[in-house]
């Protein structure tokens, strides 16, 4: 089939940029594709072009995608366009999938079975929990286990050495190296490997066995990589080994959409592509077919604030049908606003957020009103976070002031200056006298200041019993010293905010505690209906998706972004990288919207992201009314953008 015949048959709708990407087959090629630019369409058509126009055998092509779902989707798209016969000869795999194939092949070569893949996350969590207990000396929460699991994945995917793992552990206030080594040794002793080990072992095999490397290099003479910005360092190392012989590597991605740093996503591989692959071609697809021009204009201006990126722009192909709306509102009131949106919803609407916990107060209200919704990427870590468990223990102790187990968990979190031995002595006296533990402070040898603190705490606990839970949480934070404890231990105060919002709906402390358990059960058992118009999702889980209307919530310094760089000159390289990723997350959130984008702008709260969009934060003591304001002009940057659009059209 000639090139002309191919494009007349299959590629009539492709623009010149897309056609160029389809035709560029030989050598190393990096295709930078902005959101909504049709990268999957190009990938699929490029595979067809390689087969029908270049005469490349399908068995010599390996297409790698980020998820199993993406492999199935791409294979289905190819089959739908080019037919079943040839599509069955093409290989679509995740990187873990190709690594498993390499490990199995090597095992047959040496006549030795490979380690069994441990796919049971409960088993892995149990192993981590046991190791944590032995090393740290206390039982881990689900949040602790999830954090360690993420850190182990990061270490393996970033190929960190012992000193780097030790440093990472110090930053996390954790003996990570010891946990990491014990975890790996335990897996090996049981002849097991986890998903990250698959890549570690496959890389070692390819590096250590020239026979295996030659075998796969000859088989896969052309390698295509989708979502390259989400690929980790070790994954890029494996891909580069496989592609090194012929150098025919086609990577599709966008460093502006790299948002999985916690999973060791390595956008540097895109930024260094030309250096790592001499003679490489870098192609661009900068036209967005998804969103209205007003959204694209704002998104393009916003992402230009990042420095570690290619010099490119995202360009609109659609008209500007509606302005971006900034809803000026107190943060406490956003949930009732969203509840009204849910009750009167007409079109598909996604409420997007940085962290899972942000949506919990809305879920609570939706469930009380029996309003339908779909929630993606449910995460239970909030319910076992240290702050949440501390608060629950404090609330419960008010009702059981003789409970020794709870007291020993909380006594040092009030700035009471009780020593551990003081606390133990008080518990023994309270048990003997059948009195409250705090009252026992009068009977041990401690100074007057500490006794005064204990008396004050005892009064707080007694008053708390008859308070509504919202007032009790204010008391705990501001008057009992727990807020100071949070500050000195760098604990996340947003957890306490979410608890307060949930507490507002309950009349007393026991019902509030019970509601937390109910919410956890509701979320764990939630059966989602795809047809629901209201979608609740983290930005991470919405990547690659699109919605008619998007509402971005909790865009506030300390939450989203979770950390703000005050002085760029004093920030470390890692802090700058982390902050740029936060900006990329916001960019991805903006570009999920097709027709309408709404962003909450909180009164009396600062947001560097909203400021970068050209909106100055309001500074008012009281909220007079909820107002929706159109997007302000973008002065010089906007003029530049519009001039560029005119030239292209």
Buried (B, 14 or more C-beta within 10 A) or exposed (E): BEBEEBBEEBBEEBBEBBBBBBBBBEBBBBBBBBBBBBBBBBBBBBBBBBBBBEEBEBEBBBBBBBBEEBBEBBBEBBBEBBEEEBBEEBBBBBBBBBBBBBBEBBBEEEEEEBBEBBEEEEEBBEBBBBBBEEBBEEEBBBBBBBBBBEBBBBBBBBBBEEEEBBEBBEEEEBBBBBBBEBBBEBBEEEEBBBBBBBBBBBBEBBEEBEEBBEBBBEEBBBBBBBBBBBBBBBBBBBBBBBBEBBBBBBBBBBBBBBBBBBBBBBBBBBBEBBEBBEEBBBBBBBBBBBBBBBBBBBBBBBBBBBEBBBEBBBBBBBEBEBBBBBBBBBBBBBBBBBBEBBEEBEEBBBBBBBBBBBBBBBBBBBBEEEBEBBBBEBBBBBBBBBBBBBBBBBBBBBEEBBBBEBBBBBBBBBBBEBEEEBBBBBBBBBEEEEBBBBBBBBBBEBEEEBEEBBBBBBEBBEBBBEBBBBBBBBBBBEBBBBBBBBEEEEBBBBBBBBBBBBBBBBEBBBBBBEBBEEBBEBBEEEEEEEEBBBBBBBBBBBBBEBBBBBBBBBBBBBBBBBEEBEEEEEBEEEEBBBBBBBBBBBBBBBBBBBBBBBBBBBBEBEBBBBEBBBBEBBEEEEBEEBEEBEBBEBEEBBEBBBEEBEEEE
